[in-house]
Amino acid sequence: MSALIDSHCHLDAPEFDPDRAQVIARARQAGVTRQVVPAIDAAGWPKLREVCAADPGLHPAYGLHPMYLSSHRPEHLDELREWLARERPCAVGECGLDYFVEGLDRDEQSRYFDGQLRLAREFDLPVIVHARHAVEATIAAIRRVGGLRGVVHSYSGSEEQAEQLWKLGFLIGLGGPVTYDRAKRLRRIVAAMPIEFLLLETDAPDQPDADIRGQRNEPARLAGVCEVIAQLRGVAAEQVAEATSANARRLFALAD
């Protein structure tokens, strides 16, 4: 099968501290040659940089995740601009909106999200977006800022919203959730969508696939996600691997 690219993997997470090298080795053995590693808060950027520097297949992205709102400060947006200018990462993120978790101030989320979208536009970088129970508001923010491209990872919106995102230059990332039989809408979307808008992801250590539910996820599991999506589309896994890897290389400007 063609080399796979995990477009969203938190390899810097503490869950991987005991065996990170082995996790990467298992990923490579499973055909996952590259991983995009998005940040969650400013305090974690130095560790993320260090983790990614250890392997040429790891590509960092820097941003401020909406679920970690209590860690963010307005000056972190200024620091992010400095990091983007100096480090030239493959993307801005993970950023976005989360209307699922209670107690996360929506106006404050919007300020950080809009600030990061503007930085992505300023530096001509793609943006990695978290949109949970907030796809409509996410689309509105992307339209408001304009001139953007990126991915809405772990997509959970409707077919109509997916089409709106494609027209705005955004791809959708799918991983473990699509492997569950109960994910009817997600499976309908991935079965019929134009493959040029699809990215594969694990979101490891989170969002394990159906075969390892409740366990730590890792990037080697991406091959199984690819197989399920291929079955849903009625094509060979090789075709899905080749197309989605080309999509990731194009979006994140990864060398062939």
LOZA-978155 format. One record per residue (C-alpha): residue number from 1; y, z, x. Coordinates in pm, whole numbers, plus 50000, padded with zeros to 5 digits. Example, Ala and Ser with C-alpha at 12.3 -4.5 7.8 and 13.67 -1.06 7.14 Angstrom:
+------+-------+-------+-------+
: zati :    py :    pz :    px :
+------+-------+-------+-------+
:    1 : 49550 : 50780 : 51230 :
:    2 : 49894 : 50714 : 51367 :
+------+-------+-------+-------+
! end
This chain:
+------+-------+-------+-------+
: zati :    py :    pz :    px :
+------+-------+-------+-------+
:    1 : 50000 : 50000 : 50000 :
:    2 : 50357 : 49935 : 50115 :
:    3 : 50547 : 50221 : 50270 :
:    4 : 50689 : 50461 : 50012 :
:    5 : 51033 : 50622 : 50017 :
:    6 : 51083 : 50962 : 49855 :
:    7 : 51439 : 50926 : 49728 :
:    8 : 51480 : 51298 : 49652 :
:    9 : 51306 : 51575 : 49845 :
:   10 : 51443 : 51920 : 49937 :
:   11 : 51254 : 51941 : 50262 :
:   12 : 51501 : 52198 : 50395 :
:   13 : 51400 : 52447 : 50123 :
:   14 : 51263 : 52784 : 50241 :
:   15 : 50932 : 52705 : 50070 :
:   16 : 50866 : 52462 : 50356 :
:   17 : 50969 : 52693 : 50641 :
:   18 : 50610 : 52800 : 50726 :
:   19 : 50462 : 52449 : 50752 :
:   20 : 50737 : 52186 : 50746 :
:   21 : 50588 : 51979 : 51030 :
:   22 : 50252 : 51964 : 50853 :
:   23 : 50420 : 51869 : 50524 :
:   24 : 50594 : 51579 : 50698 :
:   25 : 50267 : 51478 : 50867 :
:   26 : 50084 : 51476 : 50532 :
:   27 : 50363 : 51264 : 50384 :
:   28 : 50331 : 51009 : 50664 :
:   29 : 49952 : 51000 : 50622 :
:   30 : 50004 : 50931 : 50250 :
:   31 : 50230 : 50635 : 50331 :
:   32 : 50561 : 50812 : 50261 :
:   33 : 50760 : 50697 : 50563 :
:   34 : 51105 : 50823 : 50462 :
:   35 : 51264 : 51094 : 50256 :
:   36 : 51621 : 51138 : 50138 :
:   37 : 51705 : 51509 : 50164 :
:   38 : 51997 : 51616 : 49940 :
:   39 : 52191 : 51940 : 49984 :
:   40 : 52261 : 52209 : 49725 :
:   41 : 52548 : 52413 : 49876 :
:   42 : 52780 : 52422 : 50176 :
:   43 : 52596 : 52712 : 50340 :
:   44 : 52283 : 52497 : 50362 :
:   45 : 52438 : 52190 : 50525 :
:   46 : 52379 : 52298 : 50890 :
:   47 : 52009 : 52373 : 50829 :
:   48 : 51966 : 52046 : 50639 :
:   49 : 52121 : 51856 : 50930 :
:   50 : 51890 : 52032 : 51175 :
:   51 : 51578 : 51960 : 50964 :
:   52 : 51664 : 51591 : 50931 :
:   53 : 51745 : 51555 : 51300 :
:   54 : 51385 : 51646 : 51382 :
:   55 : 51234 : 51330 : 51228 :
:   56 : 51376 : 50975 : 51213 :
:   57 : 51233 : 50929 : 50863 :
:   58 : 51450 : 51206 : 50715 :
:   59 : 51792 : 51106 : 50580 :
:   60 : 52044 : 51377 : 50485 :
:   61 : 52287 : 51379 : 50194 :
:   62 : 52556 : 51643 : 50160 :
:   63 : 52691 : 51784 : 49837 :
:   64 : 52737 : 52074 : 49594 :
:   65 : 52468 : 52114 : 49325 :
:   66 : 52590 : 52226 : 48979 :
:   67 : 52319 : 52493 : 48941 :
:   68 : 52460 : 52674 : 49246 :
:   69 : 52810 : 52695 : 49104 :
:   70 : 52851 : 53060 : 49205 :
:   71 : 52814 : 52959 : 49573 :
:   72 : 53083 : 52691 : 49562 :
:   73 : 53449 : 52734 : 49653 :
:   74 : 53731 : 52478 : 49611 :
:   75 : 53767 : 52454 : 49989 :
:   76 : 53406 : 52333 : 50011 :
:   77 : 53525 : 51995 : 49882 :
:   78 : 53760 : 51974 : 50182 :
:   79 : 53472 : 52075 : 50410 :
:   80 : 53254 : 51811 : 50247 :
:   81 : 53509 : 51543 : 50333 :
:   82 : 53491 : 51655 : 50698 :
:   83 : 53110 : 51648 : 50694 :
:   84 : 53102 : 51300 : 50540 :
:   85 : 53351 : 51168 : 50796 :
:   86 : 53166 : 51321 : 51090 :
:   87 : 52799 : 51292 : 50989 :
:   88 : 52802 : 50964 : 50792 :
:   89 : 52507 : 51065 : 50573 :
:   90 : 52317 : 50824 : 50349 :
:   91 : 52470 : 50966 : 50030 :
:   92 : 52684 : 51232 : 49863 :
:   93 : 52479 : 51487 : 49673 :
:   94 : 52312 : 51650 : 49511 :
:   95 : 52593 : 51686 : 49262 :
:   96 : 52631 : 51651 : 48887 :
:   97 : 52628 : 51845 : 48561 :
:   98 : 52379 : 52095 : 48420 :
:   99 : 52428 : 52192 : 48056 :
:  100 : 52079 : 52342 : 48031 :
:  101 : 52126 : 52659 : 48238 :
:  102 : 52329 : 52917 : 48047 :
:  103 : 52639 : 53064 : 48204 :
:  104 : 52741 : 52762 : 48414 :
:  105 : 53106 : 52692 : 48335 :
:  106 : 53129 : 52327 : 48228 :
:  107 : 53491 : 52277 : 48328 :
:  108 : 53422 : 52416 : 48674 :
:  109 : 53114 : 52194 : 48706 :
:  110 : 53327 : 51893 : 48616 :
:  111 : 53587 : 51973 : 48880 :
:  112 : 53325 : 51981 : 49156 :
:  113 : 53145 : 51675 : 49019 :
:  114 : 53462 : 51467 : 48988 :
:  115 : 53571 : 51576 : 49336 :
:  116 : 53241 : 51461 : 49484 :
:  117 : 53244 : 51132 : 49293 :
:  118 : 53589 : 51061 : 49437 :
:  119 : 53465 : 51142 : 49787 :
:  120 : 53168 : 50907 : 49739 :
:  121 : 53409 : 50632 : 49638 :
:  122 : 53644 : 50711 : 49929 :
:  123 : 53361 : 50693 : 50185 :
:  124 : 53181 : 50406 : 50009 :
:  125 : 52863 : 50611 : 49979 :
:  126 : 52609 : 50627 : 49697 :
:  127 : 52594 : 50947 : 49496 :
:  128 : 52281 : 51146 : 49406 :
:  129 : 52334 : 51288 : 49057 :
:  130 : 52173 : 51579 : 48874 :
:  131 : 52220 : 51539 : 48497 :
:  132 : 52029 : 51788 : 48283 :
:  133 : 52113 : 51792 : 47913 :
:  134 : 52434 : 51623 : 48028 :
:  135 : 52363 : 51251 : 48062 :
:  136 : 52644 : 51147 : 47825 :
:  137 : 52901 : 51359 : 48009 :
:  138 : 52768 : 51227 : 48340 :
:  139 : 52815 : 50866 : 48228 :
:  140 : 53169 : 50950 : 48114 :
:  141 : 53252 : 51102 : 48455 :
:  142 : 53111 : 50800 : 48642 :
:  143 : 53319 : 50568 : 48423 :
:  144 : 53629 : 50783 : 48466 :
:  145 : 53618 : 50772 : 48846 :
:  146 : 53487 : 50415 : 48871 :
:  147 : 53384 : 50208 : 49172 :
:  148 : 53061 : 50404 : 49222 :
:  149 : 52692 : 50345 : 49280 :
:  150 : 52402 : 50584 : 49305 :
:  151 : 52102 : 50737 : 49134 :
:  152 : 52055 : 50981 : 48847 :
:  153 : 51755 : 51169 : 48975 :
:  154 : 51479 : 51322 : 48760 :
:  155 : 51609 : 51111 : 48474 :
:  156 : 51566 : 51263 : 48128 :
:  157 : 51800 : 51062 : 47905 :
:  158 : 51737 : 50789 : 47651 :
:  159 : 51663 : 50419 : 47696 :
:  160 : 52018 : 50338 : 47582 :
:  161 : 52173 : 50577 : 47833 :
:  162 : 51957 : 50431 : 48110 :
:  163 : 52093 : 50084 : 48028 :
:  164 : 52449 : 50216 : 48044 :
:  165 : 52378 : 50360 : 48389 :
:  166 : 52229 : 50034 : 48518 :
:  167 : 52541 : 49848 : 48407 :
:  168 : 52749 : 50101 : 48603 :
:  169 : 52551 : 50034 : 48922 :
:  170 : 52319 : 50334 : 48898 :
:  171 : 51945 : 50357 : 48943 :
:  172 : 51718 : 50619 : 48789 :
:  173 : 51482 : 50838 : 48989 :
:  174 : 51144 : 50939 : 48848 :
:  175 : 50879 : 51172 : 48983 :
:  176 : 50630 : 51434 : 48869 :
:  177 : 50744 : 51463 : 48505 :
:  178 : 50638 : 51103 : 48430 :
:  179 : 50276 : 51193 : 48514 :
:  180 : 50248 : 51426 : 48213 :
:  181 : 50103 : 51274 : 47895 :
:  182 : 50362 : 51457 : 47684 :
:  183 : 50650 : 51273 : 47856 :
:  184 : 50641 : 50997 : 47593 :
:  185 : 51002 : 50879 : 47619 :
:  186 : 51002 : 50880 : 47999 :
:  187 : 50680 : 50679 : 48002 :
:  188 : 50824 : 50427 : 47757 :
:  189 : 51130 : 50384 : 47977 :
:  190 : 50936 : 50334 : 48300 :
:  191 : 50689 : 50095 : 48136 :
:  192 : 50960 : 49857 : 48021 :
:  193 : 51262 : 49902 : 48251 :
:  194 : 51370 : 49641 : 48508 :
:  195 : 51205 : 49755 : 48829 :
:  196 : 51517 : 49682 : 49036 :
:  197 : 51671 : 50001 : 48889 :
:  198 : 51382 : 50236 : 48970 :
:  199 : 51348 : 50488 : 49253 :
:  200 : 51050 : 50714 : 49320 :
:  201 : 51100 : 51080 : 49402 :
:  202 : 50919 : 51413 : 49423 :
:  203 : 51205 : 51666 : 49408 :
:  204 : 50969 : 51875 : 49622 :
:  205 : 50911 : 52167 : 49628 :
:  206 : 50992 : 52147 : 49255 :
:  207 : 50860 : 51929 : 48972 :
:  208 : 50491 : 51903 : 49067 :
:  209 : 50288 : 51623 : 48909 :
:  210 : 50026 : 51687 : 48640 :
:  211 : 49743 : 51727 : 48892 :
:  212 : 49908 : 52020 : 49073 :
:  213 : 50104 : 52180 : 48789 :
:  214 : 50239 : 52522 : 48882 :
:  215 : 50194 : 52462 : 49254 :
:  216 : 50436 : 52374 : 49533 :
:  217 : 50516 : 52005 : 49528 :
:  218 : 50542 : 51802 : 49848 :
:  219 : 50636 : 51445 : 49943 :
:  220 : 50275 : 51335 : 50003 :
:  221 : 50235 : 51352 : 49623 :
:  222 : 50461 : 51047 : 49584 :
:  223 : 50165 : 50809 : 49611 :
:  224 : 50020 : 50959 : 49292 :
:  225 : 50351 : 50914 : 49108 :
:  226 : 50353 : 50550 : 49219 :
:  227 : 49998 : 50500 : 49087 :
:  228 : 50085 : 50645 : 48745 :
:  229 : 50397 : 50430 : 48712 :
:  230 : 50197 : 50122 : 48813 :
:  231 : 49939 : 50200 : 48543 :
:  232 : 50213 : 50243 : 48283 :
:  233 : 50362 : 49906 : 48381 :
:  234 : 50023 : 49734 : 48403 :
:  235 : 50076 : 49619 : 48761 :
:  236 : 49935 : 49700 : 49106 :
:  237 : 50066 : 50012 : 49279 :
:  238 : 50154 : 49790 : 49575 :
:  239 : 50409 : 49606 : 49359 :
:  240 : 50579 : 49931 : 49252 :
:  241 : 50578 : 50065 : 49608 :
:  242 : 50729 : 49749 : 49752 :
:  243 : 51000 : 49716 : 49487 :
:  244 : 51108 : 50080 : 49477 :
:  245 : 51119 : 50107 : 49856 :
:  246 : 51338 : 49796 : 49870 :
:  247 : 51564 : 49956 : 49606 :
:  248 : 51595 : 50275 : 49813 :
:  249 : 51668 : 50085 : 50135 :
:  250 : 51939 : 49887 : 49957 :
:  251 : 52104 : 50184 : 49783 :
:  252 : 52101 : 50420 : 50080 :
:  253 : 52157 : 50146 : 50345 :
:  254 : 51836 : 50237 : 50528 :
:  255 : 51730 : 49996 : 50800 :
:  256 : 51410 : 49799 : 50739 :
+------+-------+-------+-------+
! end
